[in-house]
Amino acid sequence: MAQKPSFQTVLDSLLDSNKPISQAQLKLYSDLDPESLRLFVTAWPNVPPKRKLSLLDKLVEHFDEDTLVSYEEIGRFLLGDADGEVRVRALRLLAECDDPKLINKVLGIFINDVESAPRMEAAKLLGEFLLLGEYEKISQGLERKIEDAMIAVIRDEGNADLRRRSLEILGFSSRLEIPTLIESAFERADPAWVASALRAMGHSQDERWNEEVISKLLDEEPPIKAAAVEAAGMLGIQEAAPILIQILDDEEQEEDVTAAAIWSLSQIGGDEARTYLVGLADITEDEELSDFLEEAIENLEFMDGLNSFDLFALEDDEDEDELEELEEPDEDE
């Protein structure tokens, strides 16, 4: 059995540009202890810029694929890196971090970073913290701080992409003024703003937006159509299923819209969606599409299982309520 290499050996390999970055060594960057992190911090300035990005891209990909690894220590350290592309990847390595102590650092990047890409990535991570706030996993003060920063960007920022990203992320918030911001964006003539409004609607999980989302499912603007399709799945709009199937029957449909429609059907669930996706999986000869359809069908089964569980739980609760009523003595007795 081969002996596990020391972390210093891993770093020596990283510093040698003549050696490929070993896939097998990626897990050794996970869950660094203080001494290993110190070694990483010491070695990092000596790693060539392109090799830095190559390593981080591999770590991000590995992080997305393997639920057992965590590169949080590296991500935290690299938030202060001088290279904006490194900061972007550092934020991606922190995608599952739920430590409220990280919020102010990420907010600093979102508000003050000199480059657009880290600010856009910081907005995504702040969205995860907004979700935690909705579940009361972070303080109301921190949640409010994130919301205030994003509202300020929407109203005053010159970067239109960042303004739209902020609107999309604010969809996770239940703050009272957010629906007005979404409505205002939805009514604009710019397709990019309409698409962002639709994504915000999807993030809201609020059925108040169902009619608006359905109205844009067959829009002529591809960005609007794709965003509406995504939102229909996030909102679980049952009435959208036949329209999504109609979209998928269009052989000239854009790939991103097709992928979004497949996944949204899996989120909506039901017999009609299952029959269609299974049938599509049976006839497709595209290996990549076949794998994606298999994932979608698994997700559909999972979502339907959750819905069935909730239904049975509700029925059990109703049965218990009826039993309690039967057992209650009549006041006249």
N, C-alpha and C positions, 0 to 999 in steps of 0.2 A: 504494500500500500504506500503510495507516494506521500511524502511528508508535506504538510501545509507550509508554503513559503512564508517567511517573515514579511511584515508589511514594509520594512525597509527594502527588501528584495523587490517587492512590487513597485515601489517608488523608483528604484534604480532602473527597472525596466521602462518605466514611464519616461524617465529622463534620457533614455537612449532612443533617439529618433530613428535609428536603423532597425529597431525591433517593432513589430506590429503590437498594438495594444491587445493583450490577451483577453478573449471573451471569458475564459475560465477564471481570470483574476478579478473580474468586475465585482463579484460578491464580497471580495476582501476589502473593498472600499465601504462596505455597509457597516453601520453601527460602530463607528470608530471610537475607541476608548481615548481618554485625554492624551496619552503618550503618542498614539498613532496619529491623532489629529495634529499634534505638535509637529510631528515629522512631515505630515502633508503640508502644513502651513510653511514650514521651512523650505521644502522642495519646490513649492508652487511657483515662485518667481523665476526659477530656472527652467521651467517647462516652456518650450517654444509656443507662441500664440496659437498656431494652427493645431498643434498637438493637444493643447488645452481644450479647444472646442471639440476635437475628435473624441477625447476621453469623455467629456461631459455629454456629448450626444449619445455615446454608448451607455453611459450611466442612466440617462433619461429613458432610453429605450428599454433597458433592463428593469428599471423601476416600474415602468408601465406594464411589463410582462410578468414580473415576479412579485407577488404580494408579500413575500417574506423578507425583502430587502428594504433598508431605509438609509438614505444618504443625507439625512437631516443635518448632521454635523458639518458636512461639506457644503451643503446649501447655505446654511447660516453664515459660514465663514465667507463664502464667495459673494454674498450680497453687497459687500463693500469693495469688490474688485473694480479696477479702473476700466476694464473692458465691458462695454454695454452688452455685448453678446454673451459674455460670461455671466453677467447679472441675470439676463433672461433665463439662462439654463439653470442658474441657482434657484430662481423662483419656481421653476418647474420641478426641481427636486424636492421642493417644500410643499407640493400640492396637497399632501395628506396631513400636513402638520396642523394641529389644532391648539397650539400653545398661544394663549392671548398675549404673551410677552413679545411675540413676533409682530404684532399688529402695527405698532408705532414705526418699526423699521420698514415694513412694507408700505405703510402710508407715506413715509418719507420718500421712497422711490416713486410712488404714484404721483405725488405732488411736485417733487423737486428735481427728479432725474433730468439730466440734460439731453437724454436720448428718448425717442418715442417708444421703441420696442420694449425696454424694461418697464415703462409706465403702463403699456398695454398689458403686459404679463402680470404686473402687480395688481391691476384691476381684477384679473381673473382670480387671483389668490384671495383678494379682499372679498370677492363674491362668496368664497367658501366660508369665510368668517361671518359674513352677513347671514348665511344659512344657519350657522351655529347660534347666532344671535336670535334668530327666529325660534330656535328650540331652547332658548334661554341657557345656552352653554357658555356664553360670554356676557359680560356686564352690559347693561343698557347704555352706559356711558361710552363704551368702546364701539358698540353698534351705532350709536348716534354720531360718533366721530367719523366713522367710515361713510355713513350716509351724507353727512354735511360736506365732506370732501368731494364726494361724487356729484352732489347737487351743484356745488360751486364750479366744478369742471364743466358740467353741462351748460351752465349759465354764462360762464366767463372765459372758458378755454378757447384758444384759437385752433387747436388741433381737433378737426372734425371727427377723425377716427376714434380718438380717445373720448370725445363727448358721446359718440354713439355706443362705444363699449361700456361707458359708465351707465348709460340708460339701460342697456341690456342687463347689467349686473344689478341695478337697483330694482329690477323686477322681482328679485328675491325678497325685497323688503316690504313690510306691511305698513310702512309709514304713510300717513294720510295723503300727503301731496304727490305721491308717486303716480297714481292713476292719471292725474292731470297732465303730468309730464309725458306719460305714455300716449295719451290721447292726442296731445299736441304734436308729437312726432308722427303718429299714425296718419294725421291729416295733412302732412307736408307733401309737396309734390315730388320731393327727392326720393327715389326708390330705396336708397341706402338707409335713410331715416325710417321709412316705413318698415323695412326689413328688421331694423333694430327694435322698433316698437313691437313687432310680432315676437321677436325673441324674448323681450321683456315680458310680454303677455304669457308666453310659455313658462318662463321662470316663476311667474306669480302663483301658478297652480290655482288660479281663480277663474271659475266658470263664467264669470261676467264677460270674459273676452271671447267666448266661444263663437258668437256670431261674427265678430270681426275677423277671426282667424279663418273660419269657413269661407267668408267672402273673398279671401285672397288665395285660396288653394289653386285656382285655375288662372291666376294672374298672368299676364303676358310677360311681365318682367321676371326673368329667372331668379334674381336675388330675393324678390318678394315671395315668389312661389316656394322657393326652398325654405325660407324662414317660416312661412305659414305651415308647410308640411311638418317641419320640426315641432312647431308650437302645437299642432294638432295632436301629435304623439305625447308631448309633455303634459298636455291638458287632458289626455285620454278621451278625446271627443268621439263618441261612438258614431255620430252622424257623419263623421269625416271618412269612415272606412270605405264606403263605396266610391267616394271621390278619389281616395288614394289608390284604389285598385284601378280606376279609370286612368290615373296618371301612369301607373306601372304598365298598363296595356299599350301605352304610346311608345313604340320602338325607337322613336327619335328623341326621346326625353334625355335631358342632360344627366350625366352620371351622378352629380351630387344630389340632384332632385330624386333620382331613382333610389339612391342609397338612403336618403332621408325618409322616403315613402315606405321603404321596406321596414326600417327600424321603427317608424311611427306606428305602422300596423302591428308590430310586435308589442308596442307599449299599450295600444288600445285593446288588443286581444279580441277574444270572441271566436265563434265558430267560423264566421265568414272570413276573418283574417287568417285563421289557422289553415283553412282549406286552400286559400289562395297561395299562401307562402309555401305550404307543403307541395302543392302542384307545381309552383315555379321552381322549387328546388329539384323536383323530379325531372324536369325537362331541360334545365340549364346545362350547358357544356363548358361554361366558364368556371375554372377551378376556384378562382378568387371569389367570384360571386357565389359559388356553391358554399364556400366556407362561411361567407357573410350571412347567407340565408340560414345556415345551420345555427349560427349564433343567434340570429333573430328568432328562430323557432324556439330555441331554448329560453330566450328571454320571454317570449309569449307564454310559454308553459309556466314560467315562474310568475309572471304577472297574473295569469288566470288563477294560479294556485293561491296567490295572495288575496285576490278578490273572493275566491271560494271560501277561504279561511275567514275573511271578514264577514261574509254572509252567514256562515255557520255560527260564528261568534255572536252576531246580532240575533240570530234565531234563538240561541241558547239564552241570551240575556232576556229576550222577550218571554221565553218559557219560564225563566226564573221569576220574572215580574208577575206573570199570571199565577204561578204557584204561591207567591207571597200574598197575592190578593185573595186566593182561596183560603189561605191559612189564617188571614186576618179575621178576628171575631167580629160579628155584627154588633154595632153599638146598641141595637135594640134588644139584644139577647140578655 
